[in-house]
Amino acid sequence: MLFRSSQTYHSKSVSSNVSHLKLPNCKIIKSKGFTLIEFVVAMVILGILAVGVSRFLQFGSQMYSDASARDQILSSARFAIERLNRELRRALPNSSRITSDGCLEFMPIQSSAIYVDIPVSPDAASDEVTIVPASTDVSITDVVTYNAIVYPISSDDVYLSSNQKFYPIESATYSTDENNVPHSLFLEANVLFAEESTTSRVYFVDDSVMYCIEGSDDNNSLIRYDVTSHSLTGEPDDLSNRAVMAEYLKDDSAFSTTGANLQRNAIVSIRLHFTRQYEEILFENEVQVPNVP
């Protein structure tokens, strides 16, 4: 009995000593991390944020693209309309017409003058025209190689040589007197003009100008040409100096003219319908051409 009791006491003493032992540099480590549910929720939230941000950026980019396309259309349209207005305001009276191809053609005035005498029936044919130069920046010597045209009352008078309204000028003489002494123009041959002008006015013209809408579908362009010659029937023959004035025109863009009468000037109607990237702008403009033949 004494032996067992002593043994039991000894084991308790050992266990007590062991429980109070502390291991040096020993730390308790706890495992940390995302659960599968947390990971899925985080991915969903990030996906929603990514879609929202991308939509916002796409919307801003689309707004910039649309605004840029609209500005390009406006700039192109304004330039074309302003150029047409300026050229038509100095067009020869009754020269505006629509060609068989749907193009707008007109004859710009280079200079003008008041004549004192022209060869007209029943006078004899002559190659001399006596004029008093009007107030103009163009010197009388600059009209050489131009055409002298008198009293055009229709487009045929401007483009058909058989109507005897215009003839080419070969040379000119003038005085240096400051009192507006009449000058003399000499034509290429002895001719007779069809009739006299009620205002005794003679115009000097060179090449005509033609605006056409060319292309296909809704991708048309406004093209400007210089017409250097015409056929015997008055149709444009030789074209030069092709220039693109505007782009992105629809098929319904067109020109039309209304002839002059005693109450009003001639009117040129311009319809330009622009479209680009779902942006559409319609310009309808009317230009009055002075009717002073």
Contacts in CASP RR format, 6 or more apart in sequence:
PFRMAT RR
TARGET T0000
AUTHOR 0000-0000-0000
METHOD contacts of the structure
MODEL  1
MLFRSSQTYHSKSVSSNVSHLKLPNCKIIKSKGFTLIEFVVAMVILGILA
VGVSRFLQFGSQMYSDASARDQILSSARFAIERLNRELRRALPNSSRITS
DGCLEFMPIQSSAIYVDIPVSPDAASDEVTIVPASTDVSITDVVTYNAIV
YPISSDDVYLSSNQKFYPIESATYSTDENNVPHSLFLEANVLFAEESTTS
RVYFVDDSVMYCIEGSDDNNSLIRYDVTSHSLTGEPDDLSNRAVMAEYLK
DDSAFSTTGANLQRNAIVSIRLHFTRQYEEILFENEVQVPNVP
34 42 0 8 1.000
65 277 0 8 1.000
66 277 0 8 1.000
66 278 0 8 1.000
66 279 0 8 1.000
69 276 0 8 1.000
69 277 0 8 1.000
69 279 0 8 1.000
70 279 0 8 1.000
70 281 0 8 1.000
72 248 0 8 1.000
72 276 0 8 1.000
73 248 0 8 1.000
73 274 0 8 1.000
73 275 0 8 1.000
73 276 0 8 1.000
73 279 0 8 1.000
73 281 0 8 1.000
74 281 0 8 1.000
76 246 0 8 1.000
76 247 0 8 1.000
76 248 0 8 1.000
76 274 0 8 1.000
77 246 0 8 1.000
77 272 0 8 1.000
77 274 0 8 1.000
77 281 0 8 1.000
77 283 0 8 1.000
79 245 0 8 1.000
79 246 0 8 1.000
80 222 0 8 1.000
80 245 0 8 1.000
80 246 0 8 1.000
80 272 0 8 1.000
81 270 0 8 1.000
81 272 0 8 1.000
81 283 0 8 1.000
81 285 0 8 1.000
83 224 0 8 1.000
83 245 0 8 1.000
84 211 0 8 1.000
84 270 0 8 1.000
84 285 0 8 1.000
84 287 0 8 1.000
85 285 0 8 1.000
85 287 0 8 1.000
87 106 0 8 1.000
87 108 0 8 1.000
87 209 0 8 1.000
88 96 0 8 1.000
88 106 0 8 1.000
88 268 0 8 1.000
88 287 0 8 1.000
88 289 0 8 1.000
89 287 0 8 1.000
89 289 0 8 1.000
89 290 0 8 1.000
90 108 0 8 1.000
90 109 0 8 1.000
91 106 0 8 1.000
91 107 0 8 1.000
91 108 0 8 1.000
91 109 0 8 1.000
91 289 0 8 1.000
92 106 0 8 1.000
92 107 0 8 1.000
92 108 0 8 1.000
92 109 0 8 1.000
92 149 0 8 1.000
92 152 0 8 1.000
92 158 0 8 1.000
92 203 0 8 1.000
92 205 0 8 1.000
93 152 0 8 1.000
93 260 0 8 1.000
93 266 0 8 1.000
93 289 0 8 1.000
93 290 0 8 1.000
93 291 0 8 1.000
93 292 0 8 1.000
93 293 0 8 1.000
94 152 0 8 1.000
94 153 0 8 1.000
94 154 0 8 1.000
94 155 0 8 1.000
94 157 0 8 1.000
94 158 0 8 1.000
94 259 0 8 1.000
94 260 0 8 1.000
94 266 0 8 1.000
94 291 0 8 1.000
94 293 0 8 1.000
95 105 0 8 1.000
95 106 0 8 1.000
95 107 0 8 1.000
95 152 0 8 1.000
95 155 0 8 1.000
95 158 0 8 1.000
95 159 0 8 1.000
95 208 0 8 1.000
95 289 0 8 1.000
96 104 0 8 1.000
96 105 0 8 1.000
96 106 0 8 1.000
96 155 0 8 1.000
96 257 0 8 1.000
96 266 0 8 1.000
96 268 0 8 1.000
96 289 0 8 1.000
97 104 0 8 1.000
97 105 0 8 1.000
97 106 0 8 1.000
97 155 0 8 1.000
97 159 0 8 1.000
97 257 0 8 1.000
98 104 0 8 1.000
98 105 0 8 1.000
98 255 0 8 1.000
98 256 0 8 1.000
98 257 0 8 1.000
99 105 0 8 1.000
99 210 0 8 1.000
99 235 0 8 1.000
99 236 0 8 1.000
100 235 0 8 1.000
101 212 0 8 1.000
102 212 0 8 1.000
102 213 0 8 1.000
102 254 0 8 1.000
102 255 0 8 1.000
103 210 0 8 1.000
103 211 0 8 1.000
103 212 0 8 1.000
103 213 0 8 1.000
103 236 0 8 1.000
103 255 0 8 1.000
104 210 0 8 1.000
104 211 0 8 1.000
104 212 0 8 1.000
104 255 0 8 1.000
104 257 0 8 1.000
104 268 0 8 1.000
104 270 0 8 1.000
105 208 0 8 1.000
105 209 0 8 1.000
105 210 0 8 1.000
105 211 0 8 1.000
105 227 0 8 1.000
105 236 0 8 1.000
106 208 0 8 1.000
106 209 0 8 1.000
106 268 0 8 1.000
106 289 0 8 1.000
107 158 0 8 1.000
107 205 0 8 1.000
107 208 0 8 1.000
107 209 0 8 1.000
108 205 0 8 1.000
108 206 0 8 1.000
108 208 0 8 1.000
108 209 0 8 1.000
109 203 0 8 1.000
109 204 0 8 1.000
109 205 0 8 1.000
110 138 0 8 1.000
110 142 0 8 1.000
110 143 0 8 1.000
110 146 0 8 1.000
110 204 0 8 1.000
110 205 0 8 1.000
110 206 0 8 1.000
111 134 0 8 1.000
111 136 0 8 1.000
111 138 0 8 1.000
111 142 0 8 1.000
111 143 0 8 1.000
111 146 0 8 1.000
111 203 0 8 1.000
111 204 0 8 1.000
112 134 0 8 1.000
112 136 0 8 1.000
112 201 0 8 1.000
112 202 0 8 1.000
112 203 0 8 1.000
112 204 0 8 1.000
113 131 0 8 1.000
113 132 0 8 1.000
113 133 0 8 1.000
113 134 0 8 1.000
113 136 0 8 1.000
113 140 0 8 1.000
113 183 0 8 1.000
113 201 0 8 1.000
113 202 0 8 1.000
113 204 0 8 1.000
114 131 0 8 1.000
114 132 0 8 1.000
114 134 0 8 1.000
114 199 0 8 1.000
114 200 0 8 1.000
114 201 0 8 1.000
114 202 0 8 1.000
115 129 0 8 1.000
115 130 0 8 1.000
115 131 0 8 1.000
115 132 0 8 1.000
115 150 0 8 1.000
115 197 0 8 1.000
115 200 0 8 1.000
115 201 0 8 1.000
115 202 0 8 1.000
116 130 0 8 1.000
116 131 0 8 1.000
116 132 0 8 1.000
116 182 0 8 1.000
116 200 0 8 1.000
117 128 0 8 1.000
117 129 0 8 1.000
117 130 0 8 1.000
118 129 0 8 1.000
118 130 0 8 1.000
118 150 0 8 1.000
118 193 0 8 1.000
118 196 0 8 1.000
118 202 0 8 1.000
119 125 0 8 1.000
119 126 0 8 1.000
119 127 0 8 1.000
119 128 0 8 1.000
119 129 0 8 1.000
119 190 0 8 1.000
119 191 0 8 1.000
119 192 0 8 1.000
119 193 0 8 1.000
120 192 0 8 1.000
120 193 0 8 1.000
120 194 0 8 1.000
120 195 0 8 1.000
120 196 0 8 1.000
121 192 0 8 1.000
123 192 0 8 1.000
125 190 0 8 1.000
125 191 0 8 1.000
125 192 0 8 1.000
126 190 0 8 1.000
126 191 0 8 1.000
127 170 0 8 1.000
127 186 0 8 1.000
127 187 0 8 1.000
127 188 0 8 1.000
127 189 0 8 1.000
127 190 0 8 1.000
127 191 0 8 1.000
128 184 0 8 1.000
128 185 0 8 1.000
128 186 0 8 1.000
128 187 0 8 1.000
129 148 0 8 1.000
129 184 0 8 1.000
129 185 0 8 1.000
129 186 0 8 1.000
129 187 0 8 1.000
129 202 0 8 1.000
130 182 0 8 1.000
130 183 0 8 1.000
130 184 0 8 1.000
130 185 0 8 1.000
131 140 0 8 1.000
131 182 0 8 1.000
131 183 0 8 1.000
131 184 0 8 1.000
131 185 0 8 1.000
131 202 0 8 1.000
132 180 0 8 1.000
132 182 0 8 1.000
132 183 0 8 1.000
133 140 0 8 1.000
133 174 0 8 1.000
133 180 0 8 1.000
133 183 0 8 1.000
138 204 0 8 1.000
140 172 0 8 1.000
140 174 0 8 1.000
140 183 0 8 1.000
140 185 0 8 1.000
141 172 0 8 1.000
141 174 0 8 1.000
143 169 0 8 1.000
143 172 0 8 1.000
143 185 0 8 1.000
143 204 0 8 1.000
144 169 0 8 1.000
144 170 0 8 1.000
144 171 0 8 1.000
144 172 0 8 1.000
145 168 0 8 1.000
145 169 0 8 1.000
145 206 0 8 1.000
146 168 0 8 1.000
146 169 0 8 1.000
146 204 0 8 1.000
146 205 0 8 1.000
146 206 0 8 1.000
147 166 0 8 1.000
147 167 0 8 1.000
147 168 0 8 1.000
147 169 0 8 1.000
147 204 0 8 1.000
147 205 0 8 1.000
147 206 0 8 1.000
148 166 0 8 1.000
148 167 0 8 1.000
148 168 0 8 1.000
148 169 0 8 1.000
148 185 0 8 1.000
148 187 0 8 1.000
148 202 0 8 1.000
148 203 0 8 1.000
148 204 0 8 1.000
149 157 0 8 1.000
149 158 0 8 1.000
149 165 0 8 1.000
149 166 0 8 1.000
149 202 0 8 1.000
149 203 0 8 1.000
149 204 0 8 1.000
149 205 0 8 1.000
150 165 0 8 1.000
150 166 0 8 1.000
150 193 0 8 1.000
150 195 0 8 1.000
150 196 0 8 1.000
150 197 0 8 1.000
150 201 0 8 1.000
150 202 0 8 1.000
150 203 0 8 1.000
151 157 0 8 1.000
151 165 0 8 1.000
151 193 0 8 1.000
151 194 0 8 1.000
151 195 0 8 1.000
151 196 0 8 1.000
151 197 0 8 1.000
151 198 0 8 1.000
151 201 0 8 1.000
151 293 0 8 1.000
152 158 0 8 1.000
152 165 0 8 1.000
152 166 0 8 1.000
152 203 0 8 1.000
152 293 0 8 1.000
153 293 0 8 1.000
156 163 0 8 1.000
156 234 0 8 1.000
157 163 0 8 1.000
157 165 0 8 1.000
157 166 0 8 1.000
157 194 0 8 1.000
158 165 0 8 1.000
158 166 0 8 1.000
158 205 0 8 1.000
158 208 0 8 1.000
159 208 0 8 1.000
159 230 0 8 1.000
159 234 0 8 1.000
160 233 0 8 1.000
160 234 0 8 1.000
161 232 0 8 1.000
162 232 0 8 1.000
163 194 0 8 1.000
164 191 0 8 1.000
164 192 0 8 1.000
164 193 0 8 1.000
164 194 0 8 1.000
165 193 0 8 1.000
165 194 0 8 1.000
166 205 0 8 1.000
167 187 0 8 1.000
167 188 0 8 1.000
167 189 0 8 1.000
167 191 0 8 1.000
167 193 0 8 1.000
168 187 0 8 1.000
168 188 0 8 1.000
169 185 0 8 1.000
169 186 0 8 1.000
169 187 0 8 1.000
169 188 0 8 1.000
169 204 0 8 1.000
170 186 0 8 1.000
170 187 0 8 1.000
170 188 0 8 1.000
171 185 0 8 1.000
171 186 0 8 1.000
172 183 0 8 1.000
172 184 0 8 1.000
172 185 0 8 1.000
172 186 0 8 1.000
173 183 0 8 1.000
173 184 0 8 1.000
173 186 0 8 1.000
174 181 0 8 1.000
174 183 0 8 1.000
174 184 0 8 1.000
175 181 0 8 1.000
175 183 0 8 1.000
197 293 0 8 1.000
198 293 0 8 1.000
199 292 0 8 1.000
199 293 0 8 1.000
201 292 0 8 1.000
201 293 0 8 1.000
207 226 0 8 1.000
207 227 0 8 1.000
207 228 0 8 1.000
208 226 0 8 1.000
208 227 0 8 1.000
208 230 0 8 1.000
208 236 0 8 1.000
209 224 0 8 1.000
209 225 0 8 1.000
209 226 0 8 1.000
209 227 0 8 1.000
210 224 0 8 1.000
210 225 0 8 1.000
210 226 0 8 1.000
210 227 0 8 1.000
210 236 0 8 1.000
210 239 0 8 1.000
211 222 0 8 1.000
211 223 0 8 1.000
211 224 0 8 1.000
211 225 0 8 1.000
211 245 0 8 1.000
211 255 0 8 1.000
212 222 0 8 1.000
212 223 0 8 1.000
212 225 0 8 1.000
213 220 0 8 1.000
213 221 0 8 1.000
213 222 0 8 1.000
213 223 0 8 1.000
213 249 0 8 1.000
213 253 0 8 1.000
213 254 0 8 1.000
214 220 0 8 1.000
214 221 0 8 1.000
214 223 0 8 1.000
215 221 0 8 1.000
217 251 0 8 1.000
218 249 0 8 1.000
218 250 0 8 1.000
218 251 0 8 1.000
218 275 0 8 1.000
219 248 0 8 1.000
220 247 0 8 1.000
220 248 0 8 1.000
220 249 0 8 1.000
220 250 0 8 1.000
220 251 0 8 1.000
220 253 0 8 1.000
221 244 0 8 1.000
221 245 0 8 1.000
221 246 0 8 1.000
221 247 0 8 1.000
221 249 0 8 1.000
222 244 0 8 1.000
222 245 0 8 1.000
222 246 0 8 1.000
222 247 0 8 1.000
222 249 0 8 1.000
222 253 0 8 1.000
222 272 0 8 1.000
223 242 0 8 1.000
223 243 0 8 1.000
223 244 0 8 1.000
223 245 0 8 1.000
224 241 0 8 1.000
224 242 0 8 1.000
224 243 0 8 1.000
224 245 0 8 1.000
225 236 0 8 1.000
225 239 0 8 1.000
225 240 0 8 1.000
225 241 0 8 1.000
225 242 0 8 1.000
225 243 0 8 1.000
226 239 0 8 1.000
226 240 0 8 1.000
226 241 0 8 1.000
227 236 0 8 1.000
227 237 0 8 1.000
227 238 0 8 1.000
227 239 0 8 1.000
228 237 0 8 1.000
228 238 0 8 1.000
228 239 0 8 1.000
228 240 0 8 1.000
229 237 0 8 1.000
229 238 0 8 1.000
230 236 0 8 1.000
230 237 0 8 1.000
231 237 0 8 1.000
246 272 0 8 1.000
246 274 0 8 1.000
248 274 0 8 1.000
248 275 0 8 1.000
248 276 0 8 1.000
249 272 0 8 1.000
249 273 0 8 1.000
249 274 0 8 1.000
249 275 0 8 1.000
250 273 0 8 1.000
250 274 0 8 1.000
250 275 0 8 1.000
250 280 0 8 1.000
252 271 0 8 1.000
252 273 0 8 1.000
253 271 0 8 1.000
253 272 0 8 1.000
253 273 0 8 1.000
254 271 0 8 1.000
255 268 0 8 1.000
255 269 0 8 1.000
255 270 0 8 1.000
255 271 0 8 1.000
256 268 0 8 1.000
256 269 0 8 1.000
256 271 0 8 1.000
257 266 0 8 1.000
257 267 0 8 1.000
257 268 0 8 1.000
257 269 0 8 1.000
258 266 0 8 1.000
258 267 0 8 1.000
258 268 0 8 1.000
258 269 0 8 1.000
259 266 0 8 1.000
259 267 0 8 1.000
260 266 0 8 1.000
260 289 0 8 1.000
260 291 0 8 1.000
264 288 0 8 1.000
264 291 0 8 1.000
265 288 0 8 1.000
265 289 0 8 1.000
265 290 0 8 1.000
265 291 0 8 1.000
266 288 0 8 1.000
266 289 0 8 1.000
266 291 0 8 1.000
267 286 0 8 1.000
267 287 0 8 1.000
267 288 0 8 1.000
267 289 0 8 1.000
268 286 0 8 1.000
268 287 0 8 1.000
268 289 0 8 1.000
269 284 0 8 1.000
269 285 0 8 1.000
269 286 0 8 1.000
270 283 0 8 1.000
270 284 0 8 1.000
270 285 0 8 1.000
270 286 0 8 1.000
270 287 0 8 1.000
271 282 0 8 1.000
271 283 0 8 1.000
271 284 0 8 1.000
272 282 0 8 1.000
272 283 0 8 1.000
272 285 0 8 1.000
273 280 0 8 1.000
273 281 0 8 1.000
273 282 0 8 1.000
273 283 0 8 1.000
274 280 0 8 1.000
274 281 0 8 1.000
274 282 0 8 1.000
274 283 0 8 1.000
275 281 0 8 1.000
END
